[in-house]
Amino acid sequence: MAKPKKTPRPKAETPKGFRDYFGAEVTQRTEMLRAIAGVYHRYGFDAFESSGVETVEALGKFLPDVDRPNEGVFAWQEDAEGDKPGDWLALRYDLTAPLARVYAQHQNDLPKPYRRYAMGPVWRNEKPGPGRFRQFYQCDADTVGAPSVAADAEICAMLADCLEEVGIPRGDYVIRVNNRKVLNGVLEVAGLSGDDKERERGIVLRAIDKLDRLGVEGVRALLGQGRKDESGDFTAGAGLSDNQVDTILSFAEAKQRIGQNLGRVAGETIERGEPHSRLTRAYYSTVTEQGDSSFVPTDPESEQYRFGATIAYLKEIVSDSKVGEEGVAELEEISALLSAAGYGPDRIAIDPSVVRGLGYYTGPVYEAELTFDIQDEKGRTRNFGSVAGGGRYDDLVKRFTGQEVPATGVSIGVDRLLAALQAKGRMTAADAGPVVVTVMDRDRMADYQAMVAELRQAGIRAEVYLGNPKNFGNQLKYADRRGSPAAVIEGGDEKAKGVVQIKDLILGAKIAESATLEEWKDRPSQFEVPRDQLIAKVREILAQHDQAAGDAGP
């Protein structure tokens, strides 16, 4: 008789594209979410939490692969094997699409405009890579029901405040703003408007969004017949003609081309009212059309001149498109509103290279980029890149209600922001552990529990050692692994004398590393104090370590 096969043991490993988070990482994320929520709340946004699961129908066709709308998400069908299969459900891939469903469902009970913020994990069934996971946290804020681009300008200002609140100083970030109407104008000029061109437009959006990573030739390949990556995977292209590709690249490369033009005119003498280059003439026309003929910037390297040159360039490439011209006008208005609020181009700047890959954006789009360099896992110097993005999506709620509902919002990638702070040395991976009350006598556990209760009631993080107390050395090893700042010891002798021993574990470790015998004698790391002075002495030790950590900070 054959022996029954043993059930194989499951592999103890994290699924591909996912990761586990421990202690300090969770604590730091919680603290960052609290700080960002504080800014959102200060701006008048209300907290909200939606379901982690939506119907695929509610999520819509705004996924990474427009040909296969269920691709890109983790989806399943209810009662798929039954006589009457149910709805297709999916884990949410962002926090914006669920908001559209929620607003449509509860609009009669919500204030208009409705301003909400939400935080939580999202899931994307995409190819994972270094720093790219299939589950990650987002931290969103949205205004639904406000058609004015003043709402977009406010979101950008709030994003800048959030970055500074969590420890990214000015000069280390820039929020780049563009308008999808400008891109829609370019697509119209390129002959890609209309419902029958939805597939091509989706590929164009994602291709332009990868310009920084793939370069011009990589984007050109995706706009054409397709591209094979380093792993050999082939991505089908949009199949556009050379003329169409050139038209779209005139937009995708706008930032670089404007910079080249500015470099060429930087040496010109620009006399008042007599600009020489085509670019400066176009900008001069923009200024005088606004009724401000008294001001013509004369420094091509100034931010005002760069802004004017950018607006002039965009006006030129969408000159045959009404929607494109509307987009440029909205960018001018956003810039004026931000300037009035004190947010200059050093913090928030117009940048035509921003498009955002998702298909539901209809107007202004924005992206927060960290401008400092880091070393990657191979020791190469890299720009850290984007940590947040968003934009206007006026058609998303319309899918449910049939009526256009204006909306705009932003999403902050919390995990990337944490990684950025760690890369800059502004947040360490270590987290202070609890004070450990050791167990010297099993029969006196009640005394130790009373002791730890006092510490907790005093606001001190503490725990009783709950392992096998037989080996006291193992208790101290445990405290060391927990990152404990101190250990409390009360054996029979201490109990009889009415005292406790408090071992400063951090100081003890430092002494053991470098002190001589004489220094060790002069700097004891263990203190005997009366039992009723336990709280005061622990507080004193913790305060000394907090001060030392502050003095050694970045």
Secondary structure by P-SEA (a helix, b strand, c coil): ccccccccccccccccccccccaaaaaaaaaaaaaaaaaaaaabbbbbbcccccccccccccccccccccccccccccccccccccccccccccaaaaaaaaaaaccccccccccccccbbbbbccccccccccbbbbbbccccccccaaaaaaaaaaaaaaaaaaccccccbbbbbbbaaaaaaaaaaaccccccaaaaaaaaaaaaaacccccaaaaaaaacccccccccbbbbcccccaaaaaaaaaaaaaaaaaaaaaaaaccccccccccccaaaaaaaaaaaaaccccccccccccaaaaaaaaaaaaaaaacccaaaaaaaaaaaaaaaaaaaaccccccbbbbccccccccccccbbbbbbbcbbbbcccccccccccccccccccccccccccbbbbbcccccaaaaaaaaaaaacccccccccccccccccccaaaaaaaaaaaaaaacccccccccccccaaaaaaaaaaacccbbbbbcaaaaaacbbbbbaaaaaaaaaacccaaaaaacccbbbbcccaaaaaaaaaaaaaaaaaaaacc
